[in-house]
Amino acid sequence: MSIKTSSSGQPKRSRPVRVADEIKTWVVERDLQQGDKLPNETEMIAQFGVSKGTVREAMRILEAQGLIVTRTGPGGGSFVDKVSARRARSLLANYFYFQNLSIADIYQMRRALEPELAASLAGQLSDAQLTEMEVLAARYPEPAQSAEEEKEQHVSSLEFHARLAEFSGNALLGFVISFMARVLTDMTIYRKLYEPPNPELWRRGREHQMQLVTALRDGDADAARQIMASHMQGAEEQMQSQEVQLARRFIGEQR
């Protein structure tokens, strides 16, 4: 089966996809905000010079992307919507699912970004936020005794980082870091990187997180940066070791 391409060699986009893009451009040019109502179907047909079917399919595309929401009944219609961070992370995760990311790939980014996030938050968090981070850091006072407990502790540790990222005043920095925590959580689960239980990873991770909360409370940016950098280095080494152990065990089971 052949795929139609444009003169540039790129796959040719269908008419509904092109109209969906035109609607997005139209919304941006008019600086419409979340909750603003879009023209009705008849007006859309006249505005973009296409059929009713094309308009409906274009609107379904935009709704699937989370850019519009449709309500029925009195006062209903199509309205501009805002893509949630959760939805954006899910869509991006679908893309990276096929990129064969490695532990090294993720930690190359984490080593660069998370120490700076920690430094930027020193002295900036409220008592409630600091208390929340303390609770997350202290959630598991003992090392795991089973693979299932180890999985829970891995996920909880990454939740600490994702939540810290949500406190960032830099929306882009916070999103990227929380997304990496999401990807690493998924990777930990589907690659079973929580087997066998790793008491050293638990000990170092918990210790670093408790130290980090103290530095954040004290407003010590340099200490926060150094603690997070040490945590990233240690976590990467331990997780790569975990991956090697799992690979060896898998090979042994295949013999």
One Martini backbone bead per residue (centre of mass of N, CA, C, O) as a GRO file, in nm:
protein
  255
    1MET     BB    1   0.094   0.037   0.025
    2SER     BB    2   0.059   0.362  -0.046
    3ILE     BB    3   0.182   0.692   0.042
    4LYS     BB    4   0.096   1.000   0.041
    5THR     BB    5   0.279   1.284  -0.082
    6SER     BB    6   0.440   1.560  -0.083
    7SER     BB    7   0.674   1.765  -0.229
    8SER     BB    8   0.858   1.721   0.046
    9GLY     BB    9   0.793   1.399   0.134
   10GLN     BB   10   0.554   1.417   0.307
   11PRO     BB   11   0.287   1.323   0.441
   12LYS     BB   12  -0.030   1.360   0.356
   13ARG     BB   13  -0.277   1.554   0.471
   14SER     BB   14  -0.573   1.568   0.569
   15ARG     BB   15  -0.835   1.776   0.571
   16PRO     BB   16  -0.910   1.766   0.876
   17VAL     BB   17  -0.621   1.831   0.974
   18ARG     BB   18  -0.597   2.105   0.836
   19VAL     BB   19  -0.846   2.232   0.972
   20ALA     BB   20  -0.751   2.200   1.261
   21ASP     BB   21  -0.510   2.392   1.223
   22GLU     BB   22  -0.678   2.640   1.139
   23ILE     BB   23  -0.834   2.661   1.404
   24LYS     BB   24  -0.591   2.708   1.586
   25THR     BB   25  -0.498   2.966   1.446
   26TRP     BB   26  -0.761   3.123   1.491
   27VAL     BB   27  -0.749   3.117   1.801
   28VAL     BB   28  -0.474   3.259   1.835
   29GLU     BB   29  -0.535   3.526   1.677
   30ARG     BB   30  -0.782   3.581   1.900
   31ASP     BB   31  -0.704   3.503   2.193
   32LEU     BB   32  -0.826   3.257   2.304
   33GLN     BB   33  -0.973   3.106   2.588
   34GLN     BB   34  -1.064   2.929   2.827
   35GLY     BB   35  -1.421   2.895   2.750
   36ASP     BB   36  -1.440   2.983   2.476
   37LYS     BB   37  -1.648   3.016   2.208
   38LEU     BB   38  -1.726   2.864   1.921
   39PRO     BB   39  -1.836   2.833   1.637
   40ASN     BB   40  -2.058   2.698   1.464
   41GLU     BB   41  -2.096   2.478   1.215
   42THR     BB   42  -2.195   2.674   0.995
   43GLU     BB   43  -1.967   2.882   1.037
   44MET     BB   44  -1.733   2.688   0.978
   45ILE     BB   45  -1.803   2.620   0.688
   46ALA     BB   46  -1.775   2.915   0.589
   47GLN     BB   47  -1.489   2.985   0.700
   48PHE     BB   48  -1.340   2.706   0.555
   49GLY     BB   49  -1.476   2.575   0.302
   50VAL     BB   50  -1.634   2.310   0.404
   51SER     BB   51  -1.765   2.037   0.511
   52LYS     BB   52  -1.938   1.893   0.760
   53GLY     BB   53  -1.757   1.642   0.792
   54THR     BB   54  -1.487   1.794   0.822
   55VAL     BB   55  -1.558   1.958   1.071
   56ARG     BB   56  -1.623   1.721   1.258
   57GLU     BB   57  -1.345   1.583   1.238
   58ALA     BB   58  -1.177   1.824   1.336
   59MET     BB   59  -1.313   1.840   1.617
   60ARG     BB   60  -1.234   1.554   1.707
   61ILE     BB   61  -0.933   1.605   1.702
   62LEU     BB   62  -0.929   1.839   1.912
   63GLU     BB   63  -1.060   1.673   2.139
   64ALA     BB   64  -0.839   1.449   2.152
   65GLN     BB   65  -0.616   1.680   2.224
   66GLY     BB   66  -0.765   1.884   2.440
   67LEU     BB   67  -0.864   2.177   2.295
   68ILE     BB   68  -1.164   2.080   2.323
   69VAL     BB   69  -1.511   2.118   2.430
   70THR     BB   70  -1.825   1.946   2.444
   71ARG     BB   71  -2.162   2.072   2.484
   72THR     BB   72  -2.481   2.010   2.581
   73GLY     BB   73  -2.746   2.191   2.550
   74PRO     BB   74  -2.796   2.462   2.701
   75GLY     BB   75  -2.518   2.648   2.607
   76GLY     BB   76  -2.386   2.490   2.406
   77GLY     BB   77  -2.085   2.349   2.254
   78SER     BB   78  -1.774   2.478   2.159
   79PHE     BB   79  -1.467   2.486   2.357
   80VAL     BB   80  -1.203   2.605   2.490
   81ASP     BB   81  -0.920   2.418   2.598
   82LYS     BB   82  -0.700   2.272   2.842
   83VAL     BB   83  -0.422   2.104   2.865
   84SER     BB   84  -0.321   1.879   3.069
   85ALA     BB   85  -0.049   1.750   3.219
   86ARG     BB   86  -0.141   1.458   3.215
   87ARG     BB   87  -0.206   1.443   2.911
   88ALA     BB   88   0.069   1.532   2.804
   89ARG     BB   89   0.229   1.297   2.930
   90SER     BB   90   0.077   1.070   2.786
   91LEU     BB   91   0.141   1.153   2.493
   92LEU     BB   92   0.452   1.153   2.528
   93ALA     BB   93   0.477   0.858   2.620
   94ASN     BB   94   0.387   0.734   2.351
   95TYR     BB   95   0.635   0.826   2.198
   96PHE     BB   96   0.867   0.703   2.393
   97TYR     BB   97   0.792   0.402   2.375
   98PHE     BB   98   0.960   0.387   2.076
   99GLN     BB   99   1.272   0.488   2.183
  100ASN     BB  100   1.439   0.318   2.382
  101LEU     BB  101   1.498   0.397   2.664
  102SER     BB  102   1.739   0.469   2.906
  103ILE     BB  103   1.879   0.522   3.199
  104ALA     BB  104   2.095   0.718   3.087
  105ASP     BB  105   1.907   0.914   2.943
  106ILE     BB  106   1.750   1.012   3.192
  107TYR     BB  107   2.002   1.091   3.378
  108GLN     BB  108   2.114   1.311   3.200
  109MET     BB  109   1.874   1.496   3.269
  110ARG     BB  110   1.856   1.483   3.578
  111ARG     BB  111   2.145   1.592   3.643
  112ALA     BB  112   2.084   1.876   3.512
  113LEU     BB  113   1.793   1.961   3.653
  114GLU     BB  114   1.739   1.882   3.961
  115PRO     BB  115   1.949   2.058   4.109
  116GLU     BB  116   1.818   2.327   4.009
  117LEU     BB  117   1.548   2.290   4.133
  118ALA     BB  118   1.638   2.270   4.426
  119ALA     BB  119   1.776   2.548   4.441
  120SER     BB  120   1.514   2.719   4.359
  121LEU     BB  121   1.348   2.608   4.634
  122ALA     BB  122   1.510   2.739   4.837
  123GLY     BB  123   1.304   2.909   5.061
  124GLN     BB  124   1.004   2.871   4.888
  125LEU     BB  125   0.853   2.689   5.078
  126SER     BB  126   0.607   2.586   5.253
  127ASP     BB  127   0.515   2.421   5.527
  128ALA     BB  128   0.322   2.231   5.377
  129GLN     BB  129   0.522   2.139   5.160
  130LEU     BB  130   0.743   2.031   5.348
  131THR     BB  131   0.566   1.826   5.492
  132GLU     BB  132   0.498   1.660   5.243
  133MET     BB  133   0.795   1.579   5.181
  134GLU     BB  134   0.848   1.436   5.449
  135VAL     BB  135   0.633   1.218   5.417
  136LEU     BB  136   0.747   1.094   5.157
  137ALA     BB  137   1.036   1.028   5.269
  138ALA     BB  138   0.899   0.859   5.535
  139ARG     BB  139   0.709   0.625   5.436
  140TYR     BB  140   0.973   0.416   5.443
  141PRO     BB  141   1.152   0.300   5.728
  142GLU     BB  142   1.194   0.027   5.564
  143PRO     BB  143   1.306  -0.213   5.395
  144ALA     BB  144   1.238  -0.431   5.170
  145GLN     BB  145   1.093  -0.782   5.164
  146SER     BB  146   0.986  -0.742   4.865
  147ALA     BB  147   0.910  -0.683   4.544
  148GLU     BB  148   0.649  -0.524   4.598
  149GLU     BB  149   0.773  -0.325   4.802
  150GLU     BB  150   0.989  -0.220   4.612
  151LYS     BB  151   0.799  -0.096   4.408
  152GLU     BB  152   0.661   0.104   4.601
  153GLN     BB  153   0.925   0.259   4.671
  154HIS     BB  154   0.998   0.356   4.392
  155VAL     BB  155   0.737   0.512   4.334
  156SER     BB  156   0.755   0.699   4.581
  157SER     BB  157   1.024   0.834   4.512
  158LEU     BB  158   0.919   0.956   4.240
  159GLU     BB  159   0.692   1.122   4.369
  160PHE     BB  160   0.873   1.321   4.510
  161HIS     BB  161   0.985   1.449   4.243
  162ALA     BB  162   0.717   1.524   4.108
  163ARG     BB  163   0.617   1.711   4.336
  164LEU     BB  164   0.851   1.908   4.337
  165ALA     BB  165   0.808   2.003   4.042
  166GLU     BB  166   0.521   2.137   4.102
  167PHE     BB  167   0.666   2.385   4.270
  168SER     BB  168   0.760   2.520   4.032
  169GLY     BB  169   0.797   2.836   3.863
  170ASN     BB  170   0.881   2.648   3.621
  171ALA     BB  171   0.687   2.491   3.401
  172LEU     BB  172   0.894   2.342   3.222
  173LEU     BB  173   1.071   2.215   3.436
  174GLY     BB  174   0.846   2.067   3.587
  175PHE     BB  175   0.743   1.895   3.351
  176VAL     BB  176   1.000   1.741   3.274
  177ILE     BB  177   1.049   1.608   3.551
  178SER     BB  178   0.773   1.470   3.584
  179PHE     BB  179   0.801   1.305   3.325
  180MET     BB  180   1.051   1.141   3.406
  181ALA     BB  181   0.915   1.006   3.646
  182ARG     BB  182   0.703   0.861   3.478
  183VAL     BB  183   0.893   0.696   3.296
  184LEU     BB  184   1.050   0.557   3.529
  185THR     BB  185   0.809   0.416   3.648
  186ASP     BB  186   0.735   0.246   3.401
  187MET     BB  187   1.014   0.113   3.368
  188THR     BB  188   1.026  -0.024   3.645
  189ILE     BB  189   0.777  -0.205   3.594
  190TYR     BB  190   0.822  -0.339   3.299
  191ARG     BB  191   1.139  -0.422   3.388
  192LYS     BB  192   1.171  -0.498   3.686
  193LEU     BB  193   1.369  -0.292   3.877
  194TYR     BB  194   1.271  -0.425   4.174
  195GLU     BB  195   1.458  -0.672   4.099
  196PRO     BB  196   1.584  -0.706   4.359
  197PRO     BB  197   1.603  -0.601   4.652
  198ASN     BB  198   1.745  -0.262   4.755
  199PRO     BB  199   1.874  -0.136   5.040
  200GLU     BB  200   2.072   0.084   4.935
  201LEU     BB  201   1.874   0.249   4.772
  202TRP     BB  202   1.691   0.315   5.008
  203ARG     BB  203   1.893   0.451   5.198
  204ARG     BB  204   2.002   0.676   5.010
  205GLY     BB  205   1.734   0.799   4.922
  206ARG     BB  206   1.620   0.875   5.201
  207GLU     BB  207   1.856   1.045   5.298
  208HIS     BB  208   1.850   1.256   5.072
  209GLN     BB  209   1.557   1.354   5.113
  210MET     BB  210   1.591   1.455   5.404
  211GLN     BB  211   1.823   1.653   5.344
  212LEU     BB  212   1.671   1.824   5.137
  213VAL     BB  213   1.447   1.933   5.317
  214THR     BB  214   1.639   2.083   5.504
  215ALA     BB  215   1.762   2.272   5.287
  216LEU     BB  216   1.494   2.401   5.203
  217ARG     BB  217   1.422   2.515   5.483
  218ASP     BB  218   1.707   2.679   5.509
  219GLY     BB  219   1.783   2.804   5.218
  220ASP     BB  220   2.009   2.600   5.082
  221ALA     BB  221   2.109   2.586   4.763
  222ASP     BB  222   2.382   2.440   4.757
  223ALA     BB  223   2.295   2.192   4.916
  224ALA     BB  224   2.060   2.108   4.737
  225ARG     BB  225   2.228   2.061   4.485
  226GLN     BB  226   2.429   1.850   4.601
  227ILE     BB  227   2.226   1.640   4.696
  228MET     BB  228   2.089   1.588   4.423
  229ALA     BB  229   2.342   1.507   4.267
  230SER     BB  230   2.408   1.263   4.446
  231HIS     BB  231   2.139   1.120   4.405
  232MET     BB  232   2.158   1.082   4.098
  233GLN     BB  233   2.417   0.917   4.090
  234GLY     BB  234   2.330   0.686   4.280
  235ALA     BB  235   2.068   0.601   4.133
  236GLU     BB  236   2.194   0.524   3.866
  237GLU     BB  237   2.387   0.305   3.966
  238GLN     BB  238   2.169   0.126   4.100
  239MET     BB  239   1.984   0.084   3.846
  240GLN     BB  240   2.198  -0.040   3.662
  241SER     BB  241   2.255  -0.276   3.848
  242GLN     BB  242   1.969  -0.385   3.842
  243GLU     BB  243   1.963  -0.439   3.535
  244VAL     BB  244   2.197  -0.643   3.531
  245GLN     BB  245   2.078  -0.852   3.727
  246LEU     BB  246   1.826  -0.908   3.557
  247ALA     BB  247   1.972  -1.007   3.302
  248ARG     BB  248   2.121  -1.244   3.432
  249ARG     BB  249   1.870  -1.392   3.534
  250PHE     BB  250   1.737  -1.427   3.259
  251ILE     BB  251   1.962  -1.595   3.129
  252GLY     BB  252   1.957  -1.822   3.340
  253GLU     BB  253   1.651  -1.904   3.281
  254GLN     BB  254   1.715  -1.988   2.965
  255ARG     BB  255   1.900  -2.254   3.015
   0.00000   0.00000   0.00000
